[in-house]
Amino acid sequence: MSQQSSRHVILNVNVLDFGVSAAAFEYSGLPADSVTSADYYAQIGRIAERGKLDAFFLADSPALPHDPRGRGARALEPSLILTAVADATRHLGVIGTLSTTYNDPVELAERLLTLDHVSGGRAAWNAVTTYSPAVSPNFGLSDNPERELRYRRANEFVDVVLGLWRGAIDGSTVEHHGEFFDVHGRLALGASPQGHPLVVQAGGSPQGRKLAGRSANAVFAAELDLEAALEHYEQVKAAAVSAGRRREDIAILPGLITIIGSTREEAYARETRLSELAGGRHEVGALSARLGYDLTRLGYDERIPAEGYADLPDPQLFKASLGFRESIVRVLRKRSYTVRELVAEFGHSTHKRFVGTPEEIAGFIETWFRAGAADGFNLMPDVFPGGLDVFVEEVVPLLRKRGLFRHEYEDDTLRKRWGVAQPVRIAA
């Protein structure tokens, strides 16, 4: 029996406001200001906890991702949303995305350790660098730092945060004098019920995988087919071993977009309606940025030429996510796509998308899990709250029947649920 078959699948829900679909707001029928209410996110958290999911995952960027006049945009600060969700639930983990490029490590360490305390040991930090060109002007800069600089800062940032968290456990003072930070001291808070928050990492570049292997407890991956997922899984596990850790110390969690119907016809009809409501807006420009090739120069039904997915002259100068680009390029090199087809499949997000029945989605999850391509998934429903509700009501029971998912919560902290060792207090 494989290691995967003896464990439960990890299932988090990635809460992208109204949903991952560009037309999620219109399809939901909810008021546009719903996402300015903590109760909205608390409701989603309660649905996730009803399904015994592992955690509520909140992506975030310190800039508006789109024009808020056209659709709802997140207005609440992420750690406050997660606090509201933690207050509304008893077991559900809360994972927040906070940038190492545009934050201070001491303030962030204190903020997240506070969240870990008030949640009873259910918090995790998704540590990311920032590449979006919309962010730098918010901080008085003309451009984001180059990739190598961002990752040098990220590695040092994570070291400082983990040092402060470990100091909260053993009472030690952090003495750090590095390229970016000078820190002398410790946090006022002591250890949380799980010691300190877990660390998640979402970068798919070589630098991101190295950082993950060294420091992360889980990776938010973006692989689109089984072959790529198996390859990425082994790369990150090997990086962990190279850093002196065990393979099981880090979980690989690809994003999974779900569009669910009681029949395949119903599921594809739902997908078609979402596509019609979206009308192709924003997607071509967003895909151009992810690919590093201007798709607007092509007709909507033109096929993407080889130059559109050629190797980058210098990957380090690429402004967007290397991991997302690698995933799309790999698909484009396997089959020919028109712009229309590419928008239909990847316009909403560069993550694996599955359209089908609850049985088919449960089968997909089992296939990747048992093959050793994933330890679980970050679920990305097309529309909230309905897309999550149907997953909880229809897919989760099927996973339980297959012996892949829990019936009840058995652990009181996220660390225990994910099988991560408790930090040990160091004797003085």
C-alpha positions in Angstrom: 0.0 0.0 0.0 1.4 3.4 -0.9 1.9 6.1 1.7 -0.9 8.2 0.1 -3.5 5.4 0.5 -2.9 5.2 4.2 -3.6 9.0 4.8 -6.5 11.4 4.3 -6.5 13.8 1.4 -5.9 17.4 2.6 -8.7 19.7 1.3 -8.5 23.5 1.8 -10.9 25.9 0.1 -9.3 28.9 -1.7 -11.8 31.7 -1.2 -11.5 34.1 -4.1 -14.4 36.4 -3.1 -17.4 35.5 -5.3 -15.5 32.6 -6.8 -12.7 31.8 -9.3 -14.9 32.5 -12.4 -14.7 35.9 -13.9 -18.6 35.9 -13.9 -18.9 34.6 -10.3 -20.5 37.8 -9.1 -23.1 37.9 -11.8 -23.9 34.2 -11.5 -24.2 34.3 -7.7 -26.9 37.0 -7.7 -25.4 38.4 -4.5 -25.1 42.1 -3.7 -21.8 43.6 -4.9 -20.9 44.7 -1.3 -21.2 41.1 0.1 -17.4 40.8 0.1 -17.1 43.8 2.4 -18.9 41.8 5.1 -17.1 39.6 7.5 -20.3 37.6 7.8 -20.0 36.6 4.1 -16.6 34.9 4.7 -17.8 33.5 8.0 -20.7 31.8 6.1 -18.2 30.2 3.7 -16.1 29.1 6.7 -19.1 27.4 8.2 -19.9 25.5 5.0 -16.2 24.3 4.8 -16.3 23.2 8.4 -19.6 21.3 7.8 -17.7 19.3 5.2 -14.8 18.8 7.7 -12.4 20.5 5.3 -8.9 21.2 6.5 -8.6 25.0 6.1 -9.9 28.3 4.7 -7.3 29.7 2.4 -7.2 33.4 1.5 -5.2 34.6 -1.4 -4.4 38.3 -1.4 -2.4 41.0 -3.1 -1.6 44.5 -1.8 -3.3 46.0 -4.9 -6.7 45.9 -6.6 -6.7 42.9 -8.9 -9.3 44.5 -11.2 -11.5 47.5 -11.6 -13.9 47.3 -8.6 -16.6 49.2 -10.6 -17.1 46.1 -12.8 -17.3 43.4 -10.1 -16.8 43.0 -6.4 -13.2 43.3 -5.1 -11.8 42.4 -1.8 -11.8 45.4 0.5 -11.2 43.8 3.9 -7.7 43.3 5.2 -7.0 39.5 5.1 -5.9 38.8 8.6 -9.2 40.4 9.9 -11.2 38.1 7.5 -9.3 35.1 8.9 -10.0 36.2 12.5 -13.7 36.4 11.7 -13.7 33.0 10.1 -11.8 31.5 13.1 -14.3 33.1 15.4 -17.2 31.5 13.4 -15.7 28.0 13.4 -14.2 25.6 15.9 -11.9 23.3 13.9 -11.3 24.9 10.4 -7.7 26.1 9.7 -7.2 29.6 8.5 -4.4 30.4 6.0 -3.4 33.9 5.0 -1.3 35.1 2.0 1.0 37.9 3.0 3.9 39.2 0.9 7.5 39.0 1.9 8.2 41.8 -0.5 5.9 44.4 1.0 5.7 43.6 4.7 7.9 43.9 7.8 8.9 40.5 9.3 8.5 41.5 13.0 5.1 43.0 12.5 3.9 40.1 10.4 5.3 37.5 12.8 3.3 39.2 15.7 0.1 39.6 13.6 0.1 35.9 12.5 1.1 34.5 15.9 -1.8 36.6 17.4 -4.1 34.9 14.8 -2.7 31.5 15.9 -3.5 32.3 19.5 -7.1 33.5 19.0 -7.9 30.6 16.7 -6.5 28.0 19.1 -3.6 26.9 16.9 -5.3 26.8 13.5 -3.3 29.4 11.6 -0.8 29.2 8.7 1.0 31.8 6.6 1.3 31.5 2.8 4.6 33.2 2.2 4.9 34.7 -1.3 6.9 37.3 -3.2 5.1 39.9 -5.2 5.4 40.2 -8.9 2.2 42.1 -9.9 3.2 45.4 -11.6 0.0 47.0 -10.0 1.6 46.7 -6.5 4.9 48.7 -6.6 3.2 52.2 -7.1 1.2 51.6 -3.9 4.5 51.6 -2.1 6.1 54.6 -3.9 8.2 52.4 -6.3 8.3 52.4 -10.1 8.7 48.7 -10.3 8.9 45.6 -8.1 12.4 44.3 -7.1 13.9 41.8 -9.6 13.2 38.1 -9.0 16.6 37.2 -7.5 16.4 40.1 -5.1 12.8 39.3 -4.1 13.7 35.7 -3.3 16.9 36.7 -1.3 14.6 38.9 0.7 12.0 36.2 1.0 14.5 33.7 2.4 15.8 36.1 5.0 12.2 37.3 5.8 11.1 33.7 6.5 14.2 33.1 8.6 13.4 36.1 10.8 9.7 35.2 11.2 10.5 31.6 12.1 13.2 32.8 14.5 10.8 35.0 16.3 8.2 32.3 16.5 10.7 29.8 17.9 11.7 32.5 20.4 8.1 32.6 21.5 8.4 28.9 22.4 11.8 28.8 24.1 12.1 32.4 25.3 15.2 33.1 23.2 16.1 36.5 21.8 16.5 36.8 18.0 19.9 38.3 16.9 19.7 38.7 13.2 21.9 41.0 11.0 21.4 40.3 7.4 21.2 41.9 3.9 17.7 43.2 4.5 16.9 43.1 8.2 18.5 43.9 11.5 16.5 42.4 14.4 17.3 42.2 18.1 14.6 41.1 20.5 11.6 38.8 20.8 7.8 38.9 20.6 5.6 39.7 23.6 3.4 36.6 22.9 4.4 33.1 24.0 3.8 29.8 22.2 0.4 29.2 20.7 -1.5 25.9 21.2 0.3 24.5 18.1 3.6 26.3 19.0 3.4 28.7 16.1 1.7 29.0 12.7 2.5 26.6 9.8 4.2 27.9 6.6 2.8 27.5 3.1 4.6 28.5 -0.1 3.1 29.2 -3.5 6.0 29.9 -5.9 6.6 27.5 -8.8 9.9 28.9 -9.9 13.2 27.1 -9.0 13.8 29.7 -6.3 10.3 29.1 -5.0 10.7 25.4 -4.8 14.0 25.8 -3.0 12.4 28.1 -0.4 9.6 25.6 0.0 11.9 22.7 0.5 13.8 24.5 3.1 11.0 26.1 5.1 7.4 25.2 4.1 5.0 22.7 5.5 2.8 22.8 2.4 3.1 24.1 -1.2 0.2 25.6 -3.3 1.1 24.1 -6.7 -0.3 24.9 -10.1 0.2 21.8 -12.2 -2.3 21.1 -15.1 -1.7 17.4 -15.9 -0.7 14.3 -14.0 2.8 14.0 -15.6 3.7 17.6 -14.6 2.2 17.1 -11.2 4.3 14.0 -10.6 7.4 15.8 -11.7 6.7 18.8 -9.5 5.9 16.6 -6.5 9.2 14.9 -6.7 11.1 18.1 -7.2 9.7 19.7 -4.0 10.1 16.5 -2.0 13.7 16.2 -3.1 14.3 19.9 -2.2 13.0 19.1 1.3 15.4 16.1 1.6 18.3 18.2 0.4 17.5 20.7 3.1 17.8 18.0 5.8 14.0 17.4 6.1 11.8 14.3 5.5 9.6 14.0 2.4 6.5 13.8 4.6 7.4 17.2 6.2 5.9 19.0 3.2 2.5 18.5 1.6 2.0 19.3 -2.1 -1.5 20.8 -2.7 -2.4 21.7 -6.3 -5.1 24.2 -7.0 -8.3 22.5 -8.3 -11.1 24.5 -10.0 -14.4 22.7 -9.7 -17.5 23.2 -11.9 -20.0 20.6 -10.7 -23.2 19.3 -12.2 -25.5 16.3 -11.3 -24.7 15.2 -14.9 -21.9 16.0 -17.3 -24.3 17.9 -19.5 -25.4 20.0 -16.5 -21.8 20.7 -15.5 -20.8 21.8 -19.0 -24.0 23.9 -19.3 -23.0 25.7 -16.1 -19.5 26.3 -17.5 -21.0 27.6 -20.8 -23.3 30.0 -18.9 -20.4 31.3 -16.8 -18.3 31.9 -20.0 -21.2 33.8 -21.6 -21.6 36.0 -18.6 -17.9 36.7 -18.4 -17.8 37.7 -22.1 -14.1 37.2 -22.4 -13.3 40.4 -20.5 -10.0 40.8 -18.8 -8.9 37.2 -19.7 -6.9 37.9 -22.9 -4.8 40.6 -21.2 -4.3 38.5 -18.1 -3.2 35.5 -20.1 -0.8 37.7 -22.1 0.9 38.7 -18.9 1.1 35.1 -17.6 2.5 33.9 -20.9 4.8 36.8 -21.7 3.3 37.1 -25.2 0.8 39.6 -26.5 -2.3 37.6 -27.4 -4.2 40.7 -28.4 -2.3 40.8 -31.7 -4.1 37.6 -32.7 -7.7 37.0 -33.8 -9.9 35.2 -31.3 -9.9 32.1 -33.4 -6.2 32.2 -34.5 -3.9 29.5 -33.2 -1.1 30.5 -30.9 2.2 30.4 -32.8 5.3 28.7 -31.4 6.9 32.0 -30.6 4.1 32.5 -28.0 5.4 29.7 -25.8 9.1 29.6 -26.7 11.7 29.5 -24.0 12.3 32.8 -22.3 15.6 34.6 -23.3 16.3 35.2 -19.6 13.7 33.8 -17.1 15.0 36.0 -14.3 13.8 39.1 -16.2 10.2 37.7 -16.6 7.8 39.9 -14.6 5.0 37.4 -14.0 4.9 34.0 -12.3 7.4 31.5 -13.8 5.4 28.6 -12.3 2.2 29.7 -14.0 4.0 30.2 -17.3 5.6 26.8 -17.1 2.3 25.2 -16.6 0.6 26.9 -19.6 3.7 26.4 -21.9 3.7 22.7 -21.1 0.1 22.4 -22.2 0.6 24.5 -25.4 3.5 22.3 -26.4 1.3 19.2 -26.3 -1.6 20.5 -28.4 -2.6 23.5 -30.5 -4.8 26.1 -29.0 -6.7 29.1 -30.4 -6.9 32.2 -28.3 -10.6 31.4 -27.7 -9.8 27.9 -26.5 -7.0 29.1 -24.2 -9.3 31.8 -22.7 -12.0 29.1 -22.1 -9.6 26.8 -20.3 -7.2 29.2 -18.5 -8.7 32.6 -18.6 -10.1 32.4 -15.1 -7.0 30.9 -13.5 -3.8 28.9 -14.3 -4.8 25.9 -12.2 -6.3 22.5 -13.0 -9.9 22.8 -13.9 -12.3 19.9 -13.7 -15.9 20.1 -15.1 -18.0 17.1 -14.3 -20.2 15.2 -11.8 -19.4 14.6 -8.1 -18.4 11.0 -9.0 -15.9 12.2 -11.7 -14.4 14.8 -9.4 -14.0 12.3 -6.6 -12.3 10.0 -9.1 -9.9 12.6 -10.2 -8.9 13.5 -6.7 -8.3 9.8 -5.9 -6.2 9.3 -9.0 -3.8 12.1 -8.3 -3.6 11.3 -4.6 -2.9 7.6 -5.0 -0.5 8.2 -7.9 1.7 10.4 -5.7 1.0 13.6 -7.6 -0.7 15.4 -4.7 -1.2 15.2 -0.9 -4.4 17.1 -1.3 -5.9 20.1 -3.1 -6.7 23.7 -2.6 -10.3 23.8 -3.9 -11.3 26.7 -6.1 -15.1 26.6 -6.6 -16.4 28.4 -9.6 -19.0 30.4 -7.6 -19.5 30.9 -3.8 -21.3 29.8 -1.8 -23.1 27.3 -4.0 -20.0 25.8 -5.6 -18.5 25.0 -2.2 -21.9 23.8 -0.8 -22.3 21.2 -3.6 -18.8 20.0 -3.1 -19.4 19.5 0.6 -22.8 17.8 0.1 -22.0 15.7 -3.0 -18.2 15.1 -3.3 -17.1 14.8 0.3 -19.3 11.7 1.0 -17.9 10.0 -2.1 -14.3 10.6 -0.8 -15.3 9.1 2.5 -16.7 6.0 0.9 -13.3 5.6 -0.9 -11.5 5.9 2.4 -9.9 9.1 1.4 -11.4 11.7 3.8 -12.3 12.1 7.5 -15.8 11.8 8.9 -15.1 14.0 11.9 -12.3 16.3 13.0 -9.9 14.3 15.3 -7.3 17.0 15.9 -7.6 20.4 17.6 -4.8 22.2 15.7 -3.9 22.5 12.1 -0.4 21.2 12.8 -1.7 17.9 14.2 -4.2 17.6 11.3 -1.4 17.9 8.8 0.9 15.6 10.7 3.5 18.3 11.3 5.7 17.7 14.4 5.1 20.0 17.3 8.0 22.5 17.9 10.1 21.5 20.9 10.8 23.9 23.7 14.6 24.3 24.0 15.9 24.1 27.6 17.6 27.2 28.8 
